[in-house]
């Protein structure tokens, strides 16, 4: 019987994983967890040896890149630039995935919706399964992953590391004052949803919607005191996560106030990390 293909991208995580992590799960638990995510994909791959061989070759240089950044810190802008300049990456946004699964009423979506309807956080194991479903597709296509929005805590990172090897992390460090100024400058027209920002897209008349002349309002979440609370919570949650990836030696921190200034540094660092892949593919 043909042996099901498991990408080196995934295999190296399991083979090289420190015993301290693997001891948290029995072998049967690891196998069941892994199989539950990959069952359908492995059936398809095991029916086509040619596809498996091709996937094995193309995914040997695959990477898993995580981007960390405060809310309003330009993470979306930097991610977009990375995807434009490094097309080998596939964007995996857990927020987008979650909304899509719920909208399509998939098995994972229905399970997640139960928690969302209760006002609870979606459990880590459900989020990891969503990430891994996208990871399988990327690996089969020989792509690397750009993870956005997960993991957010050290506990999530450890759990994800048992399934997927995060080998590069970009940490965007933007001053709180800059972010508070950006977000608190944002005002909206409630009826239409039009958004204005006094820093770069102000209304023609202060405090008034351009089209209707109706007053603009500021959401409670955009008020400076609310923004500061969110930023403090983010820092509390991600500080251990940053330390975790520092110990692994895979994180690089970029500081600044403008995405256009920070990105060339990100681009240079990422190019250096991927240089070995280019060399390997020319051999």
TIPA-178814 format. One record per residue (C-alpha): residue in one letter; x, z, y. Coordinates in Angstrom, 1 decimal. Layout:
TIPA-178814
REC   res       px       pz       py
REC     A        X        Z        Y
...
//
This chain:
TIPA-178814
REC   res       px       pz       py
REC     X      0.0      0.0      0.0
REC     X      1.3     -0.9      3.5
REC     X      2.6      2.0      5.5
REC     X      0.8      2.4      8.9
REC     X      3.0      1.7     11.9
REC     X      3.9      4.7     14.2
REC     X      5.7      3.7     17.3
REC     X      9.2      5.1     17.8
REC     X      7.8      6.2     21.2
REC     X      5.6      8.6     19.3
REC     X      7.8      9.2     16.3
REC     X     10.8     10.5     18.2
REC     X      8.7     13.3     19.7
REC     X      7.6     14.6     16.3
REC     X     11.0     14.2     14.6
REC     X     13.0     15.7     17.4
REC     X     10.6     18.4     18.5
REC     X     12.1     21.9     18.6
REC     X     10.8     24.1     15.7
REC     X      9.6     26.7     18.2
REC     X      6.9     24.2     19.3
REC     X      6.0     23.0     15.8
REC     X      5.7     26.5     14.5
REC     X      2.7     27.0     16.7
REC     X      0.8     24.6     14.4
REC     X      0.7     24.3     10.7
REC     X      1.8     20.9      9.3
REC     X     -1.8     20.3      8.2
REC     X     -3.1     21.0     11.7
REC     X     -0.5     18.6     13.2
REC     X     -1.5     15.8     10.8
REC     X     -5.2     16.3     11.4
REC     X     -4.8     16.3     15.2
REC     X     -2.6     13.2     15.1
REC     X     -4.9     11.4     12.6
REC     X     -8.0     12.1     14.6
REC     X     -6.6     10.3     17.6
REC     X     -5.1      7.4     15.8
REC     X     -7.4      6.7     12.9
REC     X     -9.1      3.6     14.2
REC     X     -6.0      2.1     15.7
REC     X     -3.9      2.7     12.5
REC     X     -6.6      0.9     10.4
REC     X     -6.2     -2.2     12.6
REC     X     -2.4     -2.1     12.6
REC     X     -2.2     -1.6      8.8
REC     X     -4.2     -4.8      8.3
REC     X     -1.6     -6.8     10.2
REC     X      2.0     -6.4      9.3
REC     X      3.1     -9.0     11.9
REC     X      1.4     -7.0     14.7
REC     X      3.1     -3.8     13.5
REC     X      6.6     -5.4     13.4
REC     X      6.1     -6.9     16.9
REC     X      4.8     -3.6     18.3
REC     X      7.8     -1.7     16.8
REC     X     10.2     -4.0     18.5
REC     X      8.6     -4.2     21.9
REC     X      7.9     -0.4     22.2
REC     X     11.4      0.7     21.3
REC     X     12.2      1.0     25.1
REC     X      8.8      2.5     26.1
REC     X      8.7      5.5     28.4
REC     X      6.2      8.1     29.5
REC     X      6.5      8.7     33.2
REC     X      4.6     11.6     34.9
REC     X      4.1     11.7     38.7
REC     X      3.4     15.0     40.3
REC     X      2.2     15.5     43.9
REC     X      0.0     17.7     46.0
REC     X     -3.5     16.6     46.9
REC     X     -3.2     14.3     49.9
REC     X      0.6     14.0     49.4
REC     X      0.7     10.2     48.9
REC     X      0.8     10.2     45.1
REC     X     -1.7      7.3     44.9
REC     X      0.4      5.2     47.3
REC     X      3.6      5.8     45.4
REC     X      1.9      5.1     42.1
REC     X      0.6      1.8     43.4
REC     X      4.1      0.8     44.5
REC     X      5.6      1.7     41.2
REC     X      3.1     -0.4     39.3
REC     X      3.8     -3.3     41.6
REC     X      7.6     -3.1     41.2
REC     X      7.7     -2.1     37.6
REC     X      5.0     -4.0     35.8
REC     X      6.0     -2.7     32.4
REC     X      4.1      0.5     33.3
REC     X      0.4      1.0     32.6
REC     X     -1.4      3.4     34.8
REC     X     -3.1      6.3     32.9
REC     X     -5.3      8.2     35.4
REC     X     -7.1     11.0     33.6
REC     X     -9.7     11.2     36.4
REC     X    -10.5      7.5     36.0
REC     X    -10.5      7.9     32.3
REC     X    -12.9     10.8     32.3
REC     X    -15.4      9.1     34.6
REC     X    -15.3      5.9     32.5
REC     X    -15.8      7.8     29.2
REC     X    -18.7      9.7     30.6
REC     X    -20.2      6.6     32.1
REC     X    -19.9      4.7     28.8
REC     X    -21.2      7.6     26.8
REC     X    -18.3      7.5     24.3
REC     X    -17.7     10.3     21.8
REC     X    -15.1     11.9     24.1
REC     X    -17.3     11.3     27.2
REC     X    -20.3     13.0     25.7
REC     X    -18.1     16.0     24.6
REC     X    -16.5     16.2     28.1
REC     X    -19.9     15.9     29.8
REC     X    -21.1     19.1     28.0
REC     X    -18.4     21.1     29.8
REC     X    -18.9     19.3     33.1
REC     X    -22.6     20.0     33.1
REC     X    -21.9     23.7     32.5
REC     X    -19.4     23.7     35.5
REC     X    -16.5     24.3     33.1
REC     X    -13.1     22.7     32.9
REC     X    -12.8     20.0     30.2
REC     X    -10.6     21.4     27.4
REC     X     -7.0     20.3     27.1
REC     X     -7.5     18.8     23.6
REC     X    -10.3     16.5     24.9
REC     X     -8.1     15.4     27.8
REC     X     -5.1     14.8     25.6
REC     X     -7.2     12.6     23.3
REC     X     -8.2     10.5     26.3
REC     X     -4.6     10.1     27.3
REC     X     -3.6      9.2     23.7
REC     X     -6.3      6.5     23.4
REC     X     -4.8      4.7     26.4
REC     X     -1.3      5.4     25.1
REC     X     -2.0      3.6     21.8
REC     X     -3.1      0.5     23.6
REC     X     -0.1      0.6     25.9
REC     X      2.3      1.0     23.0
REC     X      0.7     -1.8     21.0
REC     X      1.3     -4.0     24.0
REC     X      4.9     -2.9     24.5
REC     X      4.1     -1.1     27.7
REC     X      5.3      2.2     29.2
REC     X      3.0      4.8     30.6
REC     X      2.5      6.1     34.2
REC     X      0.7      9.4     33.8
REC     X     -1.4     10.5     36.8
REC     X     -3.4     13.7     36.9
REC     X     -2.4     15.3     33.5
REC     X     -0.7     17.5     32.6
REC     X     -1.3     19.8     35.5
REC     X     -0.1     23.1     33.9
REC     X      2.8     24.1     31.7
REC     X      0.4     24.9     28.8
REC     X     -1.0     21.3     29.0
REC     X      2.6     19.9     29.2
REC     X      3.6     21.8     26.0
REC     X      0.4     20.6     24.2
REC     X      0.9     17.0     25.3
REC     X      4.6     17.1     24.3
REC     X      3.5     17.7     20.7
REC     X      1.9     14.2     20.8
REC     X      3.8     12.3     23.5
REC     X      7.3     12.5     24.8
REC     X      7.3     12.7     28.6
REC     X     10.8     11.6     29.4
REC     X     10.7     11.0     33.2
REC     X      9.0     13.0     35.9
REC     X      8.7     12.2     39.6
REC     X      7.9     15.3     41.8
REC     X      6.7     14.5     45.3
REC     X      7.4     17.4     47.6
REC     X      5.5     16.9     50.9
REC     X      5.3     19.8     53.5
REC     X      2.0     21.5     53.5
REC     X      1.8     21.1     57.3
REC     X      1.9     17.3     56.9
REC     X     -0.8     17.3     54.3
REC     X     -3.1     19.6     56.3
REC     X     -2.7     17.5     59.4
REC     X     -3.5     14.3     57.4
REC     X     -6.6     15.7     55.6
REC     X     -8.0     17.7     58.5
REC     X     -7.9     14.5     60.6
REC     X    -10.5     13.0     58.2
REC     X    -14.1     12.8     59.4
REC     X    -17.0     11.0     57.7
REC     X    -20.3      9.4     58.5
REC     X    -22.6     11.0     55.9
REC     X    -25.3      8.4     55.7
REC     X    -22.9      5.5     55.0
REC     X    -19.9      7.3     53.5
REC     X    -17.6      5.6     56.1
REC     X    -14.4      7.6     56.5
REC     X    -12.3      7.8     59.6
REC     X     -8.9      9.4     60.2
REC     X     -7.7     10.3     63.6
REC     X     -4.1      9.7     62.5
REC     X     -4.4      6.1     61.5
REC     X     -8.0      4.9     61.5
REC     X     -9.9      6.6     64.4
REC     X    -13.4      5.8     65.5
REC     X    -13.8      3.7     68.6
REC     X    -15.4      6.7     70.3
REC     X    -14.3     10.2     69.4
REC     X    -16.8     11.9     67.0
REC     X    -19.1      8.9     66.7
REC     X    -19.6      6.3     63.9
REC     X    -18.6      2.8     65.0
REC     X    -21.7      1.1     63.6
REC     X    -24.6      3.5     64.2
REC     X    -23.4      5.7     67.0
REC     X    -24.4      8.7     64.9
REC     X    -22.2     11.8     64.9
REC     X    -19.3     12.2     62.4
REC     X    -18.9     15.4     60.4
REC     X    -16.0     17.1     58.7
REC     X    -16.5     18.1     55.0
REC     X    -15.8     21.8     54.3
REC     X    -13.1     20.7     51.8
REC     X    -11.2     18.9     54.6
REC     X    -11.1     21.9     57.0
REC     X     -7.5     23.2     57.4
REC     X     -8.2     26.6     55.8
REC     X     -9.8     24.9     52.7
REC     X     -6.9     22.4     52.4
REC     X     -4.4     25.3     52.5
REC     X     -6.2     27.1     49.7
REC     X     -6.1     24.0     47.5
REC     X     -2.4     23.5     48.2
REC     X     -1.6     27.1     47.3
REC     X     -3.6     26.8     44.1
REC     X     -1.7     23.6     43.2
REC     X      1.7     25.2     43.8
REC     X      0.8     28.2     41.7
REC     X     -0.3     26.0     38.8
REC     X      2.5     23.4     39.0
REC     X      5.5     25.7     39.7
REC     X      5.9     26.6     36.0
REC     X      5.3     23.0     35.1
REC     X      8.2     21.8     37.4
REC     X     10.4     24.5     35.9
REC     X      9.5     23.3     32.4
REC     X     10.5     19.7     33.1
REC     X     13.7     20.9     34.9
REC     X     14.7     22.7     31.7
REC     X     14.1     19.4     29.8
REC     X     16.3     17.6     32.4
REC     X     13.8     14.9     33.0
REC     X     12.5     15.6     36.5
REC     X     13.6     14.3     39.9
REC     X     12.2     15.7     43.2
REC     X     11.7     13.6     46.3
REC     X     11.1     15.2     49.7
REC     X      9.8     13.7     52.9
REC     X      6.7     13.2     55.1
REC     X      6.1      9.4     54.7
REC     X      5.5      7.4     51.6
REC     X      7.3      4.3     53.0
REC     X     10.4      6.4     53.5
REC     X     10.3      8.3     50.2
REC     X      9.5      5.3     48.0
REC     X     12.8      3.4     48.3
REC     X     14.5      6.6     46.8
REC     X     11.9      6.7     44.0
REC     X     12.4      3.0     43.4
REC     X     16.2      3.4     43.2
REC     X     16.1      6.4     40.8
REC     X     13.5      4.8     38.5
REC     X     15.6      1.6     38.4
REC     X     18.6      3.6     37.3
REC     X     16.6      5.3     34.5
REC     X     15.4      1.9     33.3
REC     X     18.7      0.1     33.5
REC     X     19.6      1.0     29.9
REC     X     16.4     -0.7     28.8
REC     X     17.4     -4.0     30.5
REC     X     20.8     -3.8     28.9
REC     X     19.3     -3.1     25.4
REC     X     16.9     -6.0     25.7
REC     X     19.8     -8.4     26.5
REC     X     21.8     -7.5     23.4
//
